[in-house]
Amino acid sequence: MISSLYGDSLSHRGGEIWLGSLAALLEGLGFGERFVRTALFRLNKEGWLDVSRIGRRSFYSLSDKGLRLTRRAESKIYRAEQPAWDGKWLLLLSEGLDKATLADVKKQLIWQGFGALAPSLMASPSQKLADVQTLLHEAGVADNVICFEAQIPLALSRAALRARVEECWHLTEQNAMYETFIQSFRPLVQLLKEAADELTPERAFHIQLLLIHFYRRVVLKDPLLPEELLPAHWAGHTARPAVYQHLSARSACCFSVR
């Protein structure tokens, strides 16, 4: 929850907050100060947050690592449309990596939208080569990965390609997660429509934080494939609730009144 708060709100408002203020923001959601302290300590130990002290007060802000990972997440969370596609694929063939290193690299690539066509072969229809090269260099495996570019004539293999994509990118499971999200928050959306004028800035903030927290748990697993490769009736198109945009301005007041 705290990661969602930093990514959605705090990183765009200076990025630093006193522990007491953070506890006050989350109190309305049922989180006590002990929980907040424990979560902040863990995020600091993991390198996500930096801590500075002024007198007896502790202030927490995103570290360079935390800011970098937050910006990567934002590119998925706030993307309004599926990326345009030129029909090209980027293929990565790994050689000479031990199992642990290969597993770690595959995990990072899958997060970036790649799918595993074979144990040592990854593919993506929407990644820029420069971004992938940066990832491989940061992981220290650039010399062990061969990059290819390919293009598939969709008119000749559309059905087979869609079936392969659905299997390798686990689209059935991803679509089910979107459906669950939609069903879970549908009553809340209806309630907000009926009582929009009664929504206080603090309550709007709490609702927005809950929405984005549970939405990010789904969308960060989405490979964000081009429209041409998605199955019919893709729930991801409707999962991002319109109420989020409606709440943003009002919930921002919650920061100005504290």
C-alpha positions in Angstrom: 0.0 0.0 0.0 2.8 2.4 0.8 4.5 1.7 -2.5 1.3 2.6 -4.2 1.0 5.8 -2.2 4.5 6.9 -3.2 4.1 6.0 -6.8 0.6 7.5 -7.2 0.9 10.6 -5.1 4.0 11.4 -3.2 6.6 11.1 -6.0 4.8 13.9 -7.8 4.7 16.2 -4.7 8.3 16.3 -3.6 8.6 12.7 -2.8 9.4 13.2 0.9 7.1 12.8 3.9 7.3 12.7 7.7 6.5 9.4 9.2 3.7 11.0 11.3 2.0 12.6 8.2 2.2 9.3 6.4 0.6 7.5 9.3 -2.2 10.1 9.4 -2.9 9.6 5.7 -3.3 5.9 6.1 -5.1 5.9 9.4 -8.5 6.2 7.6 -7.9 2.9 5.9 -7.3 1.1 9.2 -3.5 1.1 9.1 -1.9 1.9 12.5 1.4 3.7 13.1 3.1 0.4 14.0 2.3 -1.0 10.5 3.5 2.1 8.8 6.8 2.0 10.7 7.4 -1.6 9.9 6.6 -1.2 6.2 8.9 1.9 6.0 11.7 0.0 7.7 11.4 -2.9 5.2 11.3 -0.6 2.2 14.3 1.2 3.5 16.2 -2.1 4.0 15.3 -3.2 0.4 16.7 0.1 -1.0 13.4 1.6 -2.1 13.3 4.4 0.4 15.9 6.8 1.8 15.5 8.1 5.4 16.7 11.5 6.8 16.2 12.8 10.3 15.6 16.3 11.5 15.6 16.3 15.3 13.4 13.4 16.4 11.4 13.3 13.1 12.2 10.8 10.4 11.4 11.7 6.8 11.2 9.1 4.0 11.7 9.6 0.3 12.2 7.5 -2.8 15.8 6.4 -3.3 17.3 6.5 -6.8 16.4 2.8 -7.1 12.8 3.4 -5.9 12.3 6.3 -8.2 13.6 4.3 -11.2 11.3 1.4 -10.5 8.4 3.7 -9.8 8.8 5.4 -13.2 9.0 2.0 -14.9 5.7 1.0 -13.2 4.1 4.3 -14.1 4.7 3.6 -17.8 2.3 0.6 -17.4 -0.2 1.9 -14.9 -1.0 5.2 -16.6 -0.7 4.1 -20.2 -4.1 4.9 -21.7 -3.9 2.8 -24.9 -2.1 -0.3 -26.2 1.1 0.5 -28.0 1.1 0.9 -31.8 2.8 -2.0 -33.5 4.8 -2.2 -36.7 4.5 -6.0 -37.0 8.1 -6.6 -35.8 9.3 -8.9 -33.0 12.4 -8.7 -30.9 13.8 -12.1 -30.1 16.4 -12.8 -27.4 18.4 -16.0 -27.3 20.4 -16.6 -24.1 23.6 -18.7 -24.1 25.9 -19.9 -21.2 23.8 -18.6 -18.3 23.4 -20.6 -15.1 19.9 -21.4 -14.0 19.7 -18.8 -11.3 20.9 -16.0 -13.5 18.7 -17.1 -16.4 15.7 -17.2 -14.1 16.4 -13.7 -12.8 16.9 -12.2 -16.3 13.7 -13.9 -17.6 11.8 -12.4 -14.6 12.9 -8.9 -15.6 12.1 -9.5 -19.2 8.7 -10.8 -18.5 8.0 -7.7 -16.4 8.9 -5.7 -19.4 6.4 -7.6 -21.6 8.5 -10.5 -23.0 7.1 -14.0 -23.3 9.0 -17.3 -23.2 8.8 -19.1 -26.5 11.3 -21.7 -25.3 13.5 -22.1 -22.2 16.2 -19.8 -23.6 14.2 -17.8 -26.2 12.2 -14.7 -25.2 10.1 -12.6 -27.6 8.4 -9.2 -27.5 6.4 -7.3 -30.1 6.7 -3.9 -28.5 10.1 -3.4 -26.9 12.7 -0.9 -28.1 16.1 -2.5 -28.6 17.9 0.3 -26.8 15.7 -0.2 -23.6 16.4 -4.0 -23.7 20.1 -3.5 -24.2 20.1 -1.2 -21.1 18.4 -3.9 -19.1 20.8 -6.6 -20.2 23.8 -4.5 -19.4 22.5 -3.6 -16.0 21.9 -7.3 -15.4 25.5 -8.1 -16.5 24.4 -10.5 -19.2 24.7 -8.5 -22.4 27.5 -10.8 -23.7 25.3 -13.9 -23.2 22.3 -12.8 -25.1 21.9 -12.7 -28.9 19.2 -10.2 -30.2 17.2 -10.9 -33.4 14.5 -8.9 -35.2 11.8 -10.7 -37.1 8.5 -10.0 -38.8 5.6 -12.4 -39.2 3.1 -12.1 -42.0 -0.1 -12.0 -40.0 -2.3 -12.7 -43.0 -0.8 -16.1 -43.3 -0.6 -17.2 -39.7 -3.0 -15.1 -37.6 -4.8 -18.0 -35.9 -1.6 -19.9 -35.0 0.1 -16.7 -33.8 -2.8 -15.7 -31.6 -2.9 -19.2 -30.0 0.8 -19.1 -29.4 0.7 -15.7 -27.9 -2.2 -16.5 -25.6 -0.3 -19.5 -24.3 3.1 -17.9 -23.9 1.9 -14.7 -22.4 -0.8 -16.4 -20.2 -3.5 -14.1 -21.5 -6.4 -16.2 -20.2 -5.1 -15.7 -16.6 -4.4 -12.0 -17.1 -7.9 -11.4 -18.5 -9.4 -13.2 -15.5 -7.5 -10.9 -13.2 -8.9 -7.9 -15.0 -12.4 -9.3 -14.7 -12.0 -9.9 -11.0 -10.8 -6.3 -10.5 -13.8 -5.0 -12.5 -16.3 -7.1 -10.6 -14.8 -6.2 -7.2 -14.9 -2.4 -7.7 -18.1 -2.2 -9.7 -20.3 -1.6 -6.5 -17.9 1.2 -5.4 -18.2 2.9 -8.8 -22.0 2.8 -8.6 -21.9 4.2 -5.0 -19.6 7.1 -6.1 -22.0 8.0 -8.9 -24.9 8.2 -6.5 -23.0 10.1 -3.7 -20.4 12.1 -5.6 -21.3 15.4 -4.0 -20.8 14.0 -0.6 -17.3 12.8 -1.2 -14.7 14.6 1.0 -11.1 15.1 -0.2 -9.9 12.6 2.4 -12.4 10.0 1.4 -11.6 10.6 -2.3 -7.9 10.1 -1.5 -8.6 6.8 0.3 -10.7 5.5 -2.5 -8.2 6.5 -5.2 -5.4 4.8 -3.2 -7.4 1.6 -2.9 -8.3 1.6 -6.6 -4.7 2.2 -7.8 -3.3 -0.3 -5.3 -5.4 -3.1 -6.5 -5.2 -2.0 -10.2 -1.4 -1.9 -10.2 -1.3 -5.5 -8.8 -3.1 -6.5 -12.0 -1.7 -4.2 -14.7 2.0 -4.7 -13.7 1.6 -8.3 -14.8 0.1 -7.3 -18.1 2.6 -7.6 -21.0 0.6 -4.7 -22.7 0.6 -6.5 -26.1 -0.5 -4.7 -29.3 -4.2 -4.8 -30.1 -3.6 -7.2 -33.0 -2.4 -9.9 -30.6 -5.1 -9.6 -28.0 -8.1 -11.9 -27.7 -11.6 -10.6 -28.4 -13.3 -8.9 -25.5 -10.1 -8.1 -23.7 -11.1 -6.9 -20.2 -8.0 -4.8 -19.9 -9.7 -2.2 -22.1 -12.3 -1.4 -19.4 -10.4 -2.3 -16.2 -9.0 1.1 -15.6 -11.9 2.8 -13.9 -13.1 6.1 -15.1 -13.7 7.0 -11.5 -10.0 7.3 -11.0 -9.7 10.4 -13.2 -12.8 11.8 -11.5 -11.2 11.5 -8.1 -7.7 12.7 -8.9 -8.3 16.5 -8.5 -10.5 16.1 -5.4 -8.2 13.7 -3.6 -5.2 16.0 -4.2 -6.9 18.4 -1.8 -6.2 15.9 0.9 -2.5 16.9 0.8 -3.2 20.6 0.7 -5.3 20.6 3.8 -2.8 18.6 6.0 
